Amino acid sequence: MTSPPPYPTGHQLLEGKTVLVTAAAGTGIGFATAKRCAEEGAVVAISDKHERRLGESAERLAAVMDREPVAVACDVTQEGDVQRMFDAVGHFDVLVNNAGLGGSADLTDMTDEQWAVVLDVTLTGTMRCTREALRRLHASGRGGAIVNNASVIGWRAQAGQAHYAAAKAGVMALTRTAAVEAAAYGVRVNAVAPSLAMHENLAKVTTDELLAELTTREAFGRAAEPWEVANVIVFLASDYASYLTGEVLSVSSQHP
């Protein structure tokens, strides 16, 4: 098992940009992305459904940015919430769609409700935010970037994950189609597909046995740190990725 590399220093890759990250409260990829974007010089706005954790995350982010971030409570399954989120943020250059919901159930035991709630948050929520972001970015004429959080499960089968796999595969297809439609407006749309990024919330909803088994699939013998996924999101949001659109980058060391 290898150890994570040292935490990177910022290089101002996002200087002058305003970045909105959804589902950014807590300890996962969302907050890690918000923090890395701030460390790379961006003005960062965050949203989340959980207001208490959102406030706590805003305080942590303010210490990095030396200013209070815009922090908006938003349930991505509600179109009104999505509209209010964008209205509160105002001008933005980058949207990171991080909101998603998992679960575990064999397909033969899965209820319509279990299926629907995962699809509504993970796929349709991403669509709602992407749709509104594109409307506003197209109208501004300034270009911009959208980065979606998909998953390798959208490519690779895992028992008990039919709803989540279908949703994440849908996010990948949405990314490619939106990219084609947005290209004429100078807006890039890409996605990351992490395999296993360890954080507190994942540990709460996944058994130790499954986490151990998934870890054995990783070439580095460890899960990714959330900030390692965030680094790839930062790259896709930055001008270094100026010729990438419609791509889904696997953030994974998984082997067959």
JOPEQUI-V968872 format. One record per helix or strand of 2 or more residues. SS is the DSSP state (a for helix, b for strand). FROM is the first residue (numbers start at 1). TO is the last residue. If there is no record, write none. Layout:
BEGIN
((SS;FROM;TO) (SS;FROM;TO))
END
This chain:
BEGIN
((b;18;21) (a;29;39) (b;43;48) (a;51;65) (b;71;73) (a;79;89) (b;94;97) (a;112;140) (b;144;149) (a;152;154) (a;162;185) (b;187;194) (b;197;198) (a;200;205) (a;208;216) (b;224;225) (a;226;237) (a;239;241) (b;248;251))
END
